[in-house]
Amino acid sequence: MALRVKDDIVQLETVIGTNSTQTVADGTVAIPGSMLPANRIVKVTAVPNIKEHWAEEDRVNLDGTITVNIIYAGEDDTGKTYYGSIQIPDAIPFSRVVDVPGATPNMLSQCEAAVLDLQSAVRSDGRTVDLDIVLELTAAAVSTQEIAVVTDASAEAAARLKVAKDVLHIEDVIGRGTAKAQIRELIPIPGGSGSDLRLLEISGRFRPVENRVEIDRAVIVGTMSYKAIFAGFSVDTGEEQIIVHRWDEVSGLELSVEIYGSHPGMMAYPRIAAPMVSGQLVNDGQSLAVEGELTADVKVVQPLNVSVVTDLTSESDVEIRVRQETIQVQQVGDTAFKDIYVDGTVQLTSSHPPLERLLDVEARAAVTGASVVGGRVVVSGYVDLTALYVARTDDFSQPVYHAAWSNVATFETSISVPALAAMPEGETEASVDIHDVRAEPISRDTISFHVMGSVSCRLKETMSKEVVAEVVELRQFKGRPPTYTCVTVQPDDTLWKLATKYRTTVENLLEANPNLAEAAMTTGGGLPVGSKVLITLSVSSELE
């Protein structure tokens, strides 16, 4: 045979569309009768967890629950301040449809949930807490396709070919998996605080420091940090007080998942969920035992520069036919990072008592826009802030309050991305992570803060490309073509190749060989190698 063809099969993913919407999840939680009732709510922490998500026509469905932790203040039998807490896993359900034009039921979906606002109120019975939680839900529909492309074609010297090519910068998807790691920690309490402490809340934070791909698996390595809020008695007043301890990057943790076909040189993209942790005081209150789980959805890809044939014609007597296919290709650039620093001040509202001492400060950041300007990517966003503090009182007690501020500051930074030269029309994907937040009171109602984080971005360009999927040299017959012939299926044969090569149609092949339709469906278009196929004569006009 004069024609020699090289082809390849790649797994591609293309984000068809992304959209965000807001929804309100409301409900009530009850303080058990075995605990003292609440006079007021000090702090509520809500962690959304998406349980299920799936794509439908032009939309993505999400179902999930919200785990709630409440710290409240009340009075004991002697009239002294008492702090209690309750944690309710899956306390409030939520369900929402996010419109994503272009989504279809066979697509993958990717979803995220974040708490934008949270309002709480304790009823007069002191045991029923009403919650209104504003969620921002983001959903994306992802098209997956396995495509066969012709990467090169050649022929003997006498059979001249004209080959047109293009180069695609793609990520070949090797596989996906869910990585899990069990958290087991025994952390000493600073200063050996003693057995009079009660744990009110604990949270964990995972900071990835390395992603690597090994043979048949992906590994994400990072460090764990923890923060715990305790209640304990004040030596000076005999009242209960709130104590906050932090342990920054106290231990290493490794997430691992088997993804067959992976090997060094590939790239892993993890989507890491917030750690789910619980804790209890042990060793007479000298240590904190932490248990929990960390999970991540991991995708392994192979960055490739694939040379594909876009057109192929014969300039000799050799007859060939090509089958072209239009594919959606998402070309991506490297991820670029840049540190950000945000400073500012916030003031307590009139509904909050004046500040005596800060206990804890947290920050959340979000990206609001990303655009390409003058060869750089400009990323903008905002920062939210919360503070836990001891209020100033005339009776020297230590009541604790929680305050929250939205959009306390904005940020904008520009990042140099070398891939801009290759993808001038691409879309920009950006995110922001908070690494640290520092704050100090500068008056009874004013707090100054300094937030440190990093912004990451990369470019994506989605395009339609017409490529040659299959090539075949037409069978030459000497004299009159036979009415029918019987052939043995070879490894690269498909219905289209056999029909084209022997100058018939796919419909004729299936009519003469009814078993081929099911075989082609179960093998993704391929045919059982070594089987016999009956080919009947078709008029030549059917190929024109």
ABEGO torsion letter per residue (X at the ends): XABBBBBBBBBBBBBABBBBBBBBBBEBBBBBAABBBBABBABBBBBBBBABBBBBBGBBBBBBBBBBBBBBBBBBAAGBBBBBBBBBBGABBBBBBBBBBGBBAABBBBBBBBBABBBBBBBAAGABBBBBBBBBBBBBBBBBBBBBBBABBBBBAABBBBBBBBBBBBBBBAEBBBBBBBBBBBBBBBGGAEAABBBABBBBBBBBABBBBBBGBBBBBBBBBBBBBBBBBBAAAGBBBBBBBBBBGABBBBBBBBBBGBBBGBBBBBBBBBBBBBBBBBGGGABBBBBEBBBBBBBBBBBBBBBBBABBBBABABBBBBBBBBBBBBBBBBBBBBBBBBBEBBBBBAABBBBABBABBBBBBBBABBBBBGGBBBBBBBBBBBBBBBBBBAAGBBBBBBBBBBGABBBBBBBBBAAAAABAABBBBBBBBBABBBBBBABAABBBBBBBBBBBBBBBBBBBBBBBABBBBBBBBBEBBBABBBBBBBAABBAAAAAAAAGBBAAAAAAABAAAAAAAAAAGGBBBBGBBBBBBBBBAAAAX
